[in-house]
Amino acid sequence: MLRVAAVAIVEEGRLLLVSKRAAPEVFYLPGGKPERGESAEECVRREVREELGVGLASLEFDHTIHASAALEGVPMAMDVFRGELVGAPSAAAEIAAIAWHRPGEPLPGRLAPAIEALYASAPVWMRS
């Protein structure tokens, strides 16, 4: 099973999503695969710096989502953290685009299966 770690950043009821150059039509949470010896939290902090060029003021584990990996098509477990950014994010590294998305609103692409699962779970913090 593929393991990944990602962060849910919610501002004014909108979730920060990113698309990657490898599949610009698919939107994900910022994050990625932990490197050897790296914790899920360390992975999220590194990926946010690399992908968005910002740091995290806070980071707290929330839950794990099980879904199919959008590109690899294999079972995936995604550790989801809640966090707050320090600074304004901008697309860097392999990121093609950034979108602030409110569930139910149009998106210039499609949601990765794990994001669909996140929306379906309807966490209370998504409505803040």
N, C-alpha and C positions, 0 to 999 in steps of 0.2 A: 504494500500500500504506500502510495506517495504521501509524504508529510510536508505540509507547508505551514507557514505562519503569516498572518496578515493583521492589519489594523483597520478598525472601523472608526473613521473620523466623521462625526456628525455635527453640522453647524446649521442652525435654523431649520432643522428637519430635513436637511439634505445630506446625503452620504457621498463622501469623496470616493470616486472611482477612477481607475486608470485603464488605458488600453496600451498594449505593447506593440512594437513595430512588427513583430512576427505575426500578429493577428489583430490589426487595428480596429476590426469590427467587433471585438469581444471586450467587454469591460469587467474588471476585477477590482478587488480591494488591493491597496498597495501592500506588497510583501513578497515572499518568495520561499525558496527552499533553504533550510539551515545548512550552513557549511559544516564540515566535520568538526565536532567538539563545540559547536555553537548552540546556545539555548534558543528556544523559540523567541524569547524577548530580545536577545542580542540580535537575532536574525531580523526581526521587525525594525529595530533601531537602525541597523546597517542598511537595510533595503530602503527605508524612508529617506535616509541621507543620500543614497545613490540615485534613487528614482525621482525624488522630489526636491532635493537640494535643501531640505530643512531638517530640524531636529524635532524631538517630541518633548513637550512640557510634562506630559503624564502618559503612563501606559499601564493598563490593568487587564489581566486575563479575564475574558468573559465566558466563552464556551468553545466547543469544538463542533464543526460542521462536517458531516460526511456527505460527499457528492462525487460525481465524476469530474476528473480534471478536464478542463475545457479543451486543451490542445493535445494532451497525451492520451485522453480517452480511457484512463485507468482509474480505479477507485482511489479516492483522496480523502485524507483527514486534514482539515484546516483549522489550526488553533487561531481563534479570533480574539484579538485584544481590542479594547476601547482606548482611544488616545486623543490627545490635543496637540496640535502642531505649534511650533515656534516659528513664526514667519509665514510668508505666502509661498505655497508650493508652485513649482514650475516643472514641466516635463524635462527629464534628463535621462541619461543612460539609454535603456531600451524602451522607455516610455514614449508612445506616439501622441497620446492626448490625455488630458485631465478633464473630468466632468463632475460637477456637483449635481447629484441626482436625487429627486424626491420620488419615492415609490409611486408607480402609476403614471408618471409623466413620461413623455417621449424621450428617447435616447438615440443618439446617432450611431446605432449599432445594436448589439444584443448583450444581454447579461450572461456571464459565465454561470454554469449550473450551481456553483456554490453561492453566488449572489442571489440567485432565485431562491435557494434554500434559506438563505438569511432573511430575505424579505418574507418568505412563507412562515418563518418562525415568529415574525412580528414582535421582536424584542421591544420592551417599553421604551428603552433609550432611543429607538429609531424615531419615536414620535416627539422627541424634545426639540 
